[in-house]
Amino acid sequence: MKDSILYRTDLIEIATFTVNPQEPEFIETGFASAPIIVFPKNSIWIQHAGSDPFVADPTLVNFYNQGQAYKRFAIHQSGDFCHWFRVSDDLLSEVVAKDKDHFNIENMLCPAAIFIKHLEVLKLTSLNNDVLCLSLEIEEQVLGIFHELLIQSAVHDRLYNLQHHRHKALVERVKESLHDDLSVNYSLQELSALHNTSPYHLSRVFKTISGQGISQYRKQQRLRSLTLELEKDDVALTDLAFDFGFSSHSHMSASFKQVFGQTPSDYQKQLYLP
């Protein structure tokens, strides 16, 4: 288990966290030492104390208040890999206009624009000699991410309170099935049979609970996982297309551009710009 601080000032802190399922700490109860927002990069089960478990994956952003107890459970052997962001307590209290628990939800959908924005911030923190000159920009970007997420979390919380417990459990189990192998192209009939429900019921419940259809969710999960692979300089885009369930390189590129506004090749080139 490892927390690695990537960037820290008096106002903000950015870090990466990793732990693999073979480590004894993996399923032990953890405690958040400060209020943080977490961008998962792998798919795992997370269960906050007193709450139902949910699948934490790159389509979500997770919220932890200080002292929050939680457990994690593996979906596959890649374990837990995420980036977390923190702002100072005084600043966060000002942002959310209260001085108790800062977050009133455990997770919410992470919009594509915010997902890309947090990747851009991570890139800024890796610029070594230039990072001190970028302090103001990084701090503003992080505060912007917190602000946007907290505005949207208020809307999400109102919808969440209307959702049925049993339906949410079904959605989380379906997410786990999709994450087992992102290259598999399940049909709606296959997924519904796998979870002993009807295609109509599954489609309706998934969209009501998650705010998006199953195919849209699967595309977002694949593309966000794909961004991590694009950071490797020896990766073949054609191979990646099939690894992530796309019918061709062009299909993958078109889907990536539709969501992120640029092709995988263009995104990869930006990673290596000075």
N, C-alpha and C positions, 0 to 999 in steps of 0.2 A: 504494500500500500504506500502510495507516495503522493504528497501534495507538493507541487513545484510552483513557486511564485514567479510569475512572468513579468509583472510590473506592479510597482507600489509607490504611492505618494501619500500625503497626509489625508487626501480625500477619497482615493479609490485604491482597490487592490484587484488584481487579475491573476488567476492561477489555473493550472491544469491538475487534474486528479486522476489517478489510475489505481486499480486493484484488480487482481485476477481471481477467478473462483477457487484456485488452489490455496490461496492464502487464508489462514484461519480468521483474519479480520473481515473476510468478505461478507459473511452473513451476520456477524455480530452487530448488535445495536450500536449505531453511531449517534453522535450529537453534533449539531451545527454550532460552532463556536461564535458565529456572528450571522446576522441576516444576509443571505446571499441569494442570487439568482443563478441557476445552473443550466447550461446548454449541453445536454447529453450528446455523445458522439456514437455510442453503442446502444444497444437495446437491452434493458434489464428490468426486472420487477423492483419497484420501490414501494415500501409500506410505511407511512408515517404512523406513529403511535396513536392508537385509537381510530384509525381510518382503514379503509379497504385498500388493498394493493392496486397499483396501476403500472402499466408498461411505460417506462421512461425511455424515450427514443428521440432521434434528431428532429422530429416534427413538433416537439414540445419544448417549453421552457419550464423549469421547476423552481418552486419558491421554498425557502427554508427560513424560519425565524430562529433567532438565537435560542439555543437550548433544545431545539427540535430533535426529538428522538425518532429514529427510523431504522428500518432493516432493508437489505437488498437481497435479491434472489436472482440467480443466473438464468438467462435464456439460452445463451451459447457460450462457448469457451473464450470469447474475446473479453468477457468480463465487463467492468465498469471503466469507462473513459469519458471524461467530460471536462469542460472549462467552466469556472465559476467567477462571478463578478461581485464585488462588494463595494459599497460606498460607506463613508463614515456614518456613525449613528446619528449625529446631529444633522447631517445633510439629508439622510434618509427620512428622518422624522419631519423635516421640512417638506420633502418631496411628497410624502403621503399624508401630511397634516395630522399626525397623531404620534403619541410617544409611547405606545404599548407595542403589542405585536404588529409588525409592519405589514405582513402579508396575510390576507384572509382566504387564500386559496392555495392548493398544493401544486397545481400545474395548469397550463393553458396552451392552446395552439400557438406555436411560434410563427408569425407571418414570415413569408419568404424574404421580405425586405429587411426585417430585423435579423434574420438568420445571416444574410449576407453582410449586414452592417457589423455584426459581432465578429465575423471572420475578418473583416477589414481592420477592426481594432486589434485583433490578434496579430495580424501582419505588421501593424505599426509597432507593436511591442517587440518584434523580432529584429528591428533595424539597428540594434546595438549602439553604435556611436551616435546615431541621429536621434535616439529615443528621448534624450533629455530635451532636445529642441522641440519635441513633439508633445511635451507634457500637457500643454493647454488643450491641444486638439484631442488627445486621448481622453482627458478628463471630461471634456464636453461631449464626446461621442458616448462615453459610458453613461453619463447623466441622461443623455437623450434616449438611450436604450431603456433605462429604468423608467423614465417618464412615459414613454410610449407603451411599455408593457403594463404599467400600473393603471393607465387609463383604460386599456383594453381588459384588464383583469376585473375591473368593476362590472363591466358588461357581462363577462364570462361568469362571474359569481352569481349574478341574478339568474342566468340560464341554468347554471349547475344546480341550483336549489330546486328547480322544477323537474330534474331528471330522476328517473326511477332507479333504485339501487340494483335491481335484478337486471335491467337492461344494460346498465353500465358494466356489470360484471361480464356479460356476454361480449360487449365491445372489446374489453381488455383481453379476453381469451382469443378473439379473432386477431387482434394485433399481434399477440404472441405467435400465432400460427403463421402470419405473414413474415414475421421477423426470423423465423427459423431458417429460411432460405430465400433471400431476396430475388433469386433467379427464377423461382417457380411462378408460373402464371396461372394461379388458381382461377377457375370460373366461379361465378356466384353460386351455381348449383353445387360445386365441390365444397366450397366454404360452408354453405348452409348445411350440407349433409355431414360435414366434419363436426359441426357444432349442434347437430340435432334440432335444427329449426328450419323454417321455410325461407326460400330466397326473398320473398316479399318482406317478411318480418325482419330478416337480417338487414336488408338494404335500408328499410325505413328506420330501424332502431339505430344503426350505425350512424346514419346521417344526422338523426336527431341528437344523439349523444355527443358525437365528435364535431359536428358542424360541417362535415364534408363527406362525400361519398367514399366507398371503399377503394375504388380505383384511383380517385384523387389522392386519398391518403397514402396508398401504396406508391404512387408516383413521387410524392413529396419525400417519403422515407427513402426511396431508392436514390433520388437526386441528391439529397443532403448527405447520405452516406458516400455517394460518388465524389463529392467535393473533397473528402479526405483522401481518396485514392488519387485524385488529380495532383496532390501535393508531392507525389512520388515521381521523380524525373525519369524513371525507366518504365513507366506504365504505357501499355498499348491501348489506345482508345477503343479499337475494335473489340479487343478481348473484354474490356470493361463493359461494353454494351451488352454482351451476352451474359456476363457475370451478374449483371443487375436486371436481367429479364427483358431487355429491349430486343426488338426483332432485328435491328441493324444499327450501325454507327450513326446513320442519318436520322433514324428514329430517336436515338438517345440525344443527339445534338439538337434536334427540333424541340424535344421535350425540355431540355435544359434551358434553351433560349426562351421558351415560353414562360418558364417560371422565374428565371434569374436575369433575363434580358441580354444574355450573351451566350455564345457557344462554349462547350467545354474547352476547346482549343484556345479561345480568347481568354477564358478564365485562367487557364494554365499559364499562358504567357504573362498575365498580370502578376502571377505569384512570384515571378523571377525578375520583375522590373526593379531597378534600384530605388 
